[in-house]
Amino acid sequence: MEASIVELRYKMNDVLRALERKEEVTVLYRGKVKGTIKPVQASVEADALKHPFFGSEKGLRESIAEEMEILRGGRFGGL
């Protein structure tokens, strides 16, 4: 699919549908190609879920708020 800058602005739903169909969207500015928008590959999504951030709260002993307070040191912790 090809889309101009104006079409990206006003027809974003069509662009998103094309990406769902695994089509690349070529972005045009004044008739010249400026770039492409590619759909996300399934392996990239799976790799993102392996990142240590996901599920990191499982090993916490305290609540997330308490853990953040410990990490930050509190407002007056350095005084």
C-alpha positions, -999 to +999 in steps of 0.1 A: +000+000+000+012+035-007+000+065+014+008+101+013+013+122+044-022+135+042-036+100+038-016+089+069-033+117+088-069+112+076-070+075+068-050+059+096-076+032+100-069+020+065-032+020+071-036+000+103-058-025+085-031-029+058-005-036+086-029-062+101-029-079+067+009-080+069+013-054+041+040-028+040+029+008+037+051+031+016+050+067+028+051+093+001+058+130+004+052+151-027+052+119-047+086+107-035+092+078-012+102+089+022+100+055+040+081+024+047+061+011+077+064-026+081+042-049+102+057-064+133+071-099+129+058-126+153+093-134+165+098-098+176+067-100+197+078-133+213+113-118+220+098-088+237+080-111+262+113-127+271+126-093+283+134-093+321+109-065+327+079-088+320+070-107+350+095-089+371+070-083+399+067-120+406+099-121+426+091-091+448+088-095+485+071-062+490+044-044+470+055-025+440+050+008+458+072-004+487+098-017+463+099+016+444+103+035+477+133+013+486+149+018+452+143+056+453+155+060+489+126+083+499+124+120+495+147+128+524+168+096+523+200+115+514+199+140+543 
